[in-house]
Amino acid sequence: MEILEFPCAVLVSLGLRALRFCGLSLQALAWQFNKKNSSSQPKESYA
């Protein structure tokens, strides 16, 4: 079982890193999308 523990830990850490990266990229995309939308709409609605 010790042979399996190391790859599992590596896979988990890589998975968490991938999830964090996907979350950051999704946040950036949503921010850009909101920025584009807010430029065509009055800013009072976001305040």
PDB file of N, CA, C and O in Angstrom:
ATOM      1  N   MET A   1       0.836  -1.211   0.000  1.00  0.00           N
ATOM      2  CA  MET A   1       0.000   0.000   0.000  1.00  0.00           C
ATOM      3  C   MET A   1       0.870   1.259   0.000  1.00  0.00           C
ATOM      4  O   MET A   1       0.446   2.306  -0.490  1.00  0.00           O
ATOM      5  N   GLU A   2       2.094   1.159   0.553  1.00  0.00           N
ATOM      6  CA  GLU A   2       2.956   2.346   0.607  1.00  0.00           C
ATOM      7  C   GLU A   2       3.307   2.839  -0.798  1.00  0.00           C
ATOM      8  O   GLU A   2       3.524   4.032  -1.011  1.00  0.00           O
ATOM      9  N   ILE A   3       3.360   1.910  -1.747  1.00  0.00           N
ATOM     10  CA  ILE A   3       3.703   2.303  -3.117  1.00  0.00           C
ATOM     11  C   ILE A   3       2.586   3.172  -3.710  1.00  0.00           C
ATOM     12  O   ILE A   3       2.846   4.045  -4.537  1.00  0.00           O
ATOM     13  N   LEU A   4       1.352   2.928  -3.285  1.00  0.00           N
ATOM     14  CA  LEU A   4       0.222   3.679  -3.839  1.00  0.00           C
ATOM     15  C   LEU A   4       0.043   5.033  -3.164  1.00  0.00           C
ATOM     16  O   LEU A   4      -0.546   5.942  -3.749  1.00  0.00           O
ATOM     17  N   GLU A   5       0.541   5.176  -1.948  1.00  0.00           N
ATOM     18  CA  GLU A   5       0.299   6.421  -1.209  1.00  0.00           C
ATOM     19  C   GLU A   5       0.942   7.624  -1.894  1.00  0.00           C
ATOM     20  O   GLU A   5       0.325   8.685  -1.988  1.00  0.00           O
ATOM     21  N   PHE A   6       2.175   7.468  -2.372  1.00  0.00           N
ATOM     22  CA  PHE A   6       2.869   8.619  -2.967  1.00  0.00           C
ATOM     23  C   PHE A   6       2.169   9.116  -4.234  1.00  0.00           C
ATOM     24  O   PHE A   6       1.886  10.310  -4.334  1.00  0.00           O
ATOM     25  N   PRO A   7       1.878   8.233  -5.213  1.00  0.00           N
ATOM     26  CA  PRO A   7       1.175   8.703  -6.412  1.00  0.00           C
ATOM     27  C   PRO A   7      -0.180   9.319  -6.083  1.00  0.00           C
ATOM     28  O   PRO A   7      -0.592  10.287  -6.723  1.00  0.00           O
ATOM     29  N   CYS A   8      -0.872   8.771  -5.098  1.00  0.00           N
ATOM     30  CA  CYS A   8      -2.177   9.326  -4.733  1.00  0.00           C
ATOM     31  C   CYS A   8      -2.013  10.748  -4.209  1.00  0.00           C
ATOM     32  O   CYS A   8      -2.789  11.635  -4.565  1.00  0.00           O
ATOM     33  N   ALA A   9      -1.012  10.967  -3.369  1.00  0.00           N
ATOM     34  CA  ALA A   9      -0.784  12.311  -2.832  1.00  0.00           C
ATOM     35  C   ALA A   9      -0.441  13.277  -3.963  1.00  0.00           C
ATOM     36  O   ALA A   9      -0.904  14.417  -3.977  1.00  0.00           O
ATOM     37  N   VAL A  10       0.372  12.811  -4.910  1.00  0.00           N
ATOM     38  CA  VAL A  10       0.744  13.667  -6.044  1.00  0.00           C
ATOM     39  C   VAL A  10      -0.488  13.982  -6.884  1.00  0.00           C
ATOM     40  O   VAL A  10      -0.687  15.122  -7.305  1.00  0.00           O
ATOM     41  N   LEU A  11      -1.312  12.967  -7.125  1.00  0.00           N
ATOM     42  CA  LEU A  11      -2.522  13.183  -7.923  1.00  0.00           C
ATOM     43  C   LEU A  11      -3.457  14.163  -7.228  1.00  0.00           C
ATOM     44  O   LEU A  11      -4.046  15.029  -7.876  1.00  0.00           O
ATOM     45  N   VAL A  12      -3.594  14.030  -5.912  1.00  0.00           N
ATOM     46  CA  VAL A  12      -4.480  14.932  -5.170  1.00  0.00           C
ATOM     47  C   VAL A  12      -3.963  16.364  -5.247  1.00  0.00           C
ATOM     48  O   VAL A  12      -4.735  17.292  -5.490  1.00  0.00           O
ATOM     49  N   SER A  13      -2.655  16.545  -5.040  1.00  0.00           N
ATOM     50  CA  SER A  13      -2.098  17.903  -5.078  1.00  0.00           C
ATOM     51  C   SER A  13      -2.230  18.493  -6.479  1.00  0.00           C
ATOM     52  O   SER A  13      -2.532  19.677  -6.632  1.00  0.00           O
ATOM     53  N   LEU A  14      -2.006  17.673  -7.493  1.00  0.00           N
ATOM     54  CA  LEU A  14      -2.155  18.166  -8.868  1.00  0.00           C
ATOM     55  C   LEU A  14      -3.611  18.514  -9.154  1.00  0.00           C
ATOM     56  O   LEU A  14      -3.894  19.510  -9.819  1.00  0.00           O
ATOM     57  N   GLY A  15      -4.533  17.698  -8.655  1.00  0.00           N
ATOM     58  CA  GLY A  15      -5.951  17.973  -8.854  1.00  0.00           C
ATOM     59  C   GLY A  15      -6.361  19.275  -8.190  1.00  0.00           C
ATOM     60  O   GLY A  15      -7.098  20.070  -8.772  1.00  0.00           O
ATOM     61  N   LEU A  16      -5.881  19.494  -6.960  1.00  0.00           N
ATOM     62  CA  LEU A  16      -6.205  20.738  -6.259  1.00  0.00           C
ATOM     63  C   LEU A  16      -5.623  21.931  -7.005  1.00  0.00           C
ATOM     64  O   LEU A  16      -6.263  22.978  -7.110  1.00  0.00           O
ATOM     65  N   ARG A  17      -4.410  21.771  -7.520  1.00  0.00           N
ATOM     66  CA  ARG A  17      -3.792  22.862  -8.279  1.00  0.00           C
ATOM     67  C   ARG A  17      -4.598  23.159  -9.533  1.00  0.00           C
ATOM     68  O   ARG A  17      -4.811  24.321  -9.880  1.00  0.00           O
ATOM     69  N   ALA A  18      -5.049  22.102 -10.216  1.00  0.00           N
ATOM     70  CA  ALA A  18      -5.838  22.289 -11.435  1.00  0.00           C
ATOM     71  C   ALA A  18      -7.168  22.969 -11.105  1.00  0.00           C
ATOM     72  O   ALA A  18      -7.617  23.853 -11.836  1.00  0.00           O
ATOM     73  N   LEU A  19      -7.799  22.549  -9.992  1.00  0.00           N
ATOM     74  CA  LEU A  19      -9.067  23.170  -9.596  1.00  0.00           C
ATOM     75  C   LEU A  19      -8.865  24.645  -9.291  1.00  0.00           C
ATOM     76  O   LEU A  19      -9.676  25.479  -9.694  1.00  0.00           O
ATOM     77  N   ARG A  20      -7.787  24.975  -8.579  1.00  0.00           N
ATOM     78  CA  ARG A  20      -7.521  26.373  -8.238  1.00  0.00           C
ATOM     79  C   ARG A  20      -7.274  27.180  -9.507  1.00  0.00           C
ATOM     80  O   ARG A  20      -7.756  28.305  -9.639  1.00  0.00           O
ATOM     81  N   PHE A  21      -6.511  26.594 -10.452  1.00  0.00           N
ATOM     82  CA  PHE A  21      -6.217  27.292 -11.705  1.00  0.00           C
ATOM     83  C   PHE A  21      -7.503  27.529 -12.498  1.00  0.00           C
ATOM     84  O   PHE A  21      -7.717  28.612 -13.043  1.00  0.00           O
ATOM     85  N   CYS A  22      -8.363  26.492 -12.554  1.00  0.00           N
ATOM     86  CA  CYS A  22      -9.636  26.641 -13.277  1.00  0.00           C
ATOM     87  C   CYS A  22     -10.494  27.702 -12.610  1.00  0.00           C
ATOM     88  O   CYS A  22     -11.132  28.502 -13.294  1.00  0.00           O
ATOM     89  N   GLY A  23     -10.517  27.720 -11.279  1.00  0.00           N
ATOM     90  CA  GLY A  23     -11.308  28.719 -10.562  1.00  0.00           C
ATOM     91  C   GLY A  23     -10.819  30.123 -10.857  1.00  0.00           C
ATOM     92  O   GLY A  23     -11.623  31.029 -11.073  1.00  0.00           O
ATOM     93  N   LEU A  24      -9.496  30.313 -10.867  1.00  0.00           N
ATOM     94  CA  LEU A  24      -8.944  31.644 -11.140  1.00  0.00           C
ATOM     95  C   LEU A  24      -9.259  32.070 -12.565  1.00  0.00           C
ATOM     96  O   LEU A  24      -9.624  33.223 -12.796  1.00  0.00           O
ATOM     97  N   SER A  25      -9.125  31.161 -13.523  1.00  0.00           N
ATOM     98  CA  SER A  25      -9.393  31.523 -14.913  1.00  0.00           C
ATOM     99  C   SER A  25     -10.878  31.825 -15.104  1.00  0.00           C
ATOM    100  O   SER A  25     -11.236  32.729 -15.860  1.00  0.00           O
ATOM    101  N   LEU A  26     -11.753  31.064 -14.412  1.00  0.00           N
ATOM    102  CA  LEU A  26     -13.189  31.342 -14.500  1.00  0.00           C
ATOM    103  C   LEU A  26     -13.501  32.701 -13.898  1.00  0.00           C
ATOM    104  O   LEU A  26     -14.322  33.444 -14.437  1.00  0.00           O
ATOM    105  N   GLN A  27     -12.852  33.036 -12.780  1.00  0.00           N
ATOM    106  CA  GLN A  27     -13.056  34.349 -12.163  1.00  0.00           C
ATOM    107  C   GLN A  27     -12.624  35.450 -13.118  1.00  0.00           C
ATOM    108  O   GLN A  27     -13.319  36.456 -13.258  1.00  0.00           O
ATOM    109  N   ALA A  28     -11.480  35.271 -13.778  1.00  0.00           N
ATOM    110  CA  ALA A  28     -10.977  36.277 -14.715  1.00  0.00           C
ATOM    111  C   ALA A  28     -11.948  36.440 -15.883  1.00  0.00           C
ATOM    112  O   ALA A  28     -12.223  37.559 -16.315  1.00  0.00           O
ATOM    113  N   LEU A  29     -12.465  35.323 -16.391  1.00  0.00           N
ATOM    114  CA  LEU A  29     -13.417  35.401 -17.502  1.00  0.00           C
ATOM    115  C   LEU A  29     -14.691  36.114 -17.069  1.00  0.00           C
ATOM    116  O   LEU A  29     -15.205  36.964 -17.796  1.00  0.00           O
ATOM    117  N   ALA A  30     -15.203  35.773 -15.890  1.00  0.00           N
ATOM    118  CA  ALA A  30     -16.419  36.421 -15.392  1.00  0.00           C
ATOM    119  C   ALA A  30     -16.175  37.910 -15.175  1.00  0.00           C
ATOM    120  O   ALA A  30     -17.050  38.728 -15.458  1.00  0.00           O
ATOM    121  N   TRP A  31     -14.992  38.269 -14.673  1.00  0.00           N
ATOM    122  CA  TRP A  31     -14.670  39.678 -14.434  1.00  0.00           C
ATOM    123  C   TRP A  31     -14.639  40.434 -15.756  1.00  0.00           C
ATOM    124  O   TRP A  31     -15.191  41.531 -15.854  1.00  0.00           O
ATOM    125  N   GLN A  32     -13.996  39.858 -16.782  1.00  0.00           N
ATOM    126  CA  GLN A  32     -13.950  40.500 -18.095  1.00  0.00           C
ATOM    127  C   GLN A  32     -15.356  40.631 -18.666  1.00  0.00           C
ATOM    128  O   GLN A  32     -15.702  41.666 -19.236  1.00  0.00           O
ATOM    129  N   PHE A  33     -16.170  39.584 -18.514  1.00  0.00           N
ATOM    130  CA  PHE A  33     -17.541  39.606 -19.026  1.00  0.00           C
ATOM    131  C   PHE A  33     -18.345  40.707 -18.340  1.00  0.00           C
ATOM    132  O   PHE A  33     -19.059  41.461 -19.002  1.00  0.00           O
ATOM    133  N   ASN A  34     -18.231  40.800 -17.013  1.00  0.00           N
ATOM    134  CA  ASN A  34     -18.948  41.843 -16.273  1.00  0.00           C
ATOM    135  C   ASN A  34     -18.441  43.225 -16.662  1.00  0.00           C
ATOM    136  O   ASN A  34     -19.221  44.174 -16.741  1.00  0.00           O
ATOM    137  N   LYS A  35     -17.145  43.342 -16.904  1.00  0.00           N
ATOM    138  CA  LYS A  35     -16.569  44.625 -17.295  1.00  0.00           C
ATOM    139  C   LYS A  35     -17.141  45.066 -18.643  1.00  0.00           C
ATOM    140  O   LYS A  35     -17.488  46.234 -18.821  1.00  0.00           O
ATOM    141  N   LYS A  36     -17.237  44.132 -19.589  1.00  0.00           N
ATOM    142  CA  LYS A  36     -17.793  44.457 -20.907  1.00  0.00           C
ATOM    143  C   LYS A  36     -19.256  44.862 -20.778  1.00  0.00           C
ATOM    144  O   LYS A  36     -19.696  45.821 -21.412  1.00  0.00           O
ATOM    145  N   ASN A  37     -20.007  44.134 -19.961  1.00  0.00           N
ATOM    146  CA  ASN A  37     -21.430  44.439 -19.803  1.00  0.00           C
ATOM    147  C   ASN A  37     -21.630  45.779 -19.106  1.00  0.00           C
ATOM    148  O   ASN A  37     -22.512  46.549 -19.489  1.00  0.00           O
ATOM    149  N   SER A  38     -20.828  46.064 -18.095  1.00  0.00           N
ATOM    150  CA  SER A  38     -21.011  47.288 -17.320  1.00  0.00           C
ATOM    151  C   SER A  38     -20.661  48.508 -18.168  1.00  0.00           C
ATOM    152  O   SER A  38     -21.156  49.602 -17.893  1.00  0.00           O
ATOM    153  N   SER A  39     -19.823  48.349 -19.190  1.00  0.00           N
ATOM    154  CA  SER A  39     -19.445  49.488 -20.023  1.00  0.00           C
ATOM    155  C   SER A  39     -20.620  49.917 -20.895  1.00  0.00           C
ATOM    156  O   SER A  39     -20.692  51.077 -21.302  1.00  0.00           O
ATOM    157  N   SER A  40     -21.546  48.995 -21.191  1.00  0.00           N
ATOM    158  CA  SER A  40     -22.690  49.328 -22.035  1.00  0.00           C
ATOM    159  C   SER A  40     -23.923  49.672 -21.199  1.00  0.00           C
ATOM    160  O   SER A  40     -24.946  50.090 -21.742  1.00  0.00           O
ATOM    161  N   GLN A  41     -23.826  49.497 -19.878  1.00  0.00           N
ATOM    162  CA  GLN A  41     -24.958  49.797 -18.998  1.00  0.00           C
ATOM    163  C   GLN A  41     -24.571  50.910 -18.030  1.00  0.00           C
ATOM    164  O   GLN A  41     -23.386  51.104 -17.758  1.00  0.00           O
ATOM    165  N   PRO A  42     -25.553  51.644 -17.506  1.00  0.00           N
ATOM    166  CA  PRO A  42     -25.254  52.689 -16.510  1.00  0.00           C
ATOM    167  C   PRO A  42     -24.618  52.082 -15.269  1.00  0.00           C
ATOM    168  O   PRO A  42     -24.998  50.993 -14.840  1.00  0.00           O
ATOM    169  N   LYS A  43     -23.646  52.791 -14.691  1.00  0.00           N
ATOM    170  CA  LYS A  43     -22.911  52.242 -13.547  1.00  0.00           C
ATOM    171  C   LYS A  43     -23.729  52.332 -12.259  1.00  0.00           C
ATOM    172  O   LYS A  43     -23.369  51.706 -11.262  1.00  0.00           O
ATOM    173  N   GLU A  44     -24.822  53.098 -12.261  1.00  0.00           N
ATOM    174  CA  GLU A  44     -25.625  53.221 -11.039  1.00  0.00           C
ATOM    175  C   GLU A  44     -26.218  51.870 -10.637  1.00  0.00           C
ATOM    176  O   GLU A  44     -26.434  51.621  -9.451  1.00  0.00           O
ATOM    177  N   SER A  45     -26.485  50.989 -11.619  1.00  0.00           N
ATOM    178  CA  SER A  45     -27.104  49.705 -11.303  1.00  0.00           C
ATOM    179  C   SER A  45     -26.131  48.791 -10.565  1.00  0.00           C
ATOM    180  O   SER A  45     -26.570  47.858  -9.893  1.00  0.00           O
ATOM    181  N   TYR A  46     -24.822  49.029 -10.669  1.00  0.00           N
ATOM    182  CA  TYR A  46     -23.838  48.185  -9.995  1.00  0.00           C
ATOM    183  C   TYR A  46     -23.413  48.757  -8.655  1.00  0.00           C
ATOM    184  O   TYR A  46     -22.815  48.053  -7.841  1.00  0.00           O
ATOM    185  N   ALA A  47     -23.716  50.030  -8.417  1.00  0.00           N
ATOM    186  CA  ALA A  47     -23.276  50.670  -7.170  1.00  0.00           C
ATOM    187  C   ALA A  47     -24.089  50.179  -5.979  1.00  0.00           C
ATOM    188  O   ALA A  47     -23.854  50.612  -4.851  1.00  0.00           O
TER     189      ALA A  47
END
